[in-house]
Amino acid sequence: MKQSVLTRYRALAYVTGVLLVLLTIGVIAKYVLEIDGAAGFTKVVSIAHGWLYVVYLVFAFDLGSKAKWPLGKLAWVLLAGTIPTAAFFVERKVSREVAPLVVPSGEPVKV
């Protein structure tokens, strides 16, 4: 597997995780603390998270199919982008597991 497959998954995992944490904070500010302006912030962050989560799903599925993960593990990685802070922990675990499968640049990739 190429390094780029893991790198793009890691990047989207972090972005999705940060946006989900921001969205959670925005929802708390909007509904619990009733802060003015939180509605606009929550709307923008929710749209960004929603679209980038779709990209995360594509990259995570690509990584999982190339790493030949079982369906249960793939489902857990795909759902990690919906649980606040889970994406960070899952990304770290996945990166450690997949790192030995990455071939150095310049070498042919085995299919």
C-alpha positions in Angstrom: 0.0 0.0 0.0 1.2 3.5 -0.8 2.0 6.0 2.0 -0.5 8.5 0.4 -3.4 6.2 1.2 -2.5 6.3 4.9 -1.7 10.0 4.9 -4.9 11.1 3.4 -6.9 8.9 5.8 -5.0 10.4 8.7 -5.5 14.0 7.5 -9.3 13.5 7.1 -9.5 11.7 10.4 -8.0 14.7 12.2 -10.1 17.2 10.3 -13.3 15.2 10.9 -12.5 14.8 14.6 -11.7 18.5 15.1 -14.9 19.5 13.3 -17.0 17.1 15.4 -15.5 18.4 18.6 -16.3 22.0 17.5 -19.8 20.9 16.5 -20.3 19.4 19.9 -19.2 22.6 21.6 -21.4 24.6 19.3 -24.5 22.5 20.1 -23.8 22.8 23.8 -23.4 26.6 23.4 -26.6 26.8 21.4 -29.0 24.6 23.3 -27.6 24.4 26.9 -25.9 27.7 27.4 -28.2 29.6 24.9 -25.4 31.8 23.6 -26.3 34.3 20.9 -24.4 33.5 17.6 -23.9 29.9 18.4 -26.6 28.9 15.9 -24.7 30.4 13.0 -21.4 28.8 14.1 -23.2 25.4 14.6 -24.7 25.6 11.1 -21.4 26.3 9.4 -19.5 23.7 11.3 -22.2 21.0 10.8 -22.2 21.6 7.0 -18.4 21.4 6.9 -18.3 18.3 9.0 -21.1 16.6 7.0 -19.3 17.1 3.7 -15.8 16.2 5.0 -17.2 13.2 6.7 -18.3 11.8 3.3 -14.7 12.3 2.1 -13.5 10.6 5.3 -15.7 7.6 4.6 -14.3 7.3 1.1 -10.7 7.5 2.3 -11.3 5.1 5.3 -13.0 2.6 3.0 -10.1 2.8 0.6 -7.6 2.2 3.4 -9.7 -0.6 4.9 -10.1 -2.4 1.5 -6.4 -2.2 0.8 -5.5 -3.4 4.3 -8.1 -6.2 3.9 -9.9 -5.4 7.2 -12.9 -7.5 8.3 -16.3 -5.9 8.0 -16.6 -5.2 11.7 -13.3 -3.3 12.0 -14.1 -1.3 8.8 -17.5 -0.4 10.3 -15.9 0.8 13.5 -13.4 3.0 11.7 -16.2 4.4 9.5 -18.3 5.3 12.5 -15.4 6.9 14.4 -16.1 10.1 12.6 -19.5 10.4 14.3 -18.3 10.0 17.9 -16.6 13.1 19.4 -12.9 12.4 20.0 -13.1 8.8 18.8 -11.5 9.6 15.4 -8.3 10.6 17.2 -8.0 7.3 19.1 -9.0 5.2 16.1 -6.7 7.0 13.8 -3.7 6.4 16.1 -4.5 2.7 16.4 -5.1 2.3 12.7 -1.9 4.1 11.8 0.2 1.8 14.0 -1.5 -1.3 12.5 -1.2 -0.2 8.9 2.3 1.3 9.0 4.0 -2.1 8.3 1.9 -2.5 5.2 3.2 0.7 3.7 5.9 0.3 1.1 8.7 2.8 0.8 8.3 5.2 -2.2 9.9 4.0 -5.4 9.2 0.4 -4.7 6.4 -1.4 -6.7 3.2 -2.0 -4.8 2.0 -5.6 -4.6 -1.6 -6.0 -5.5 
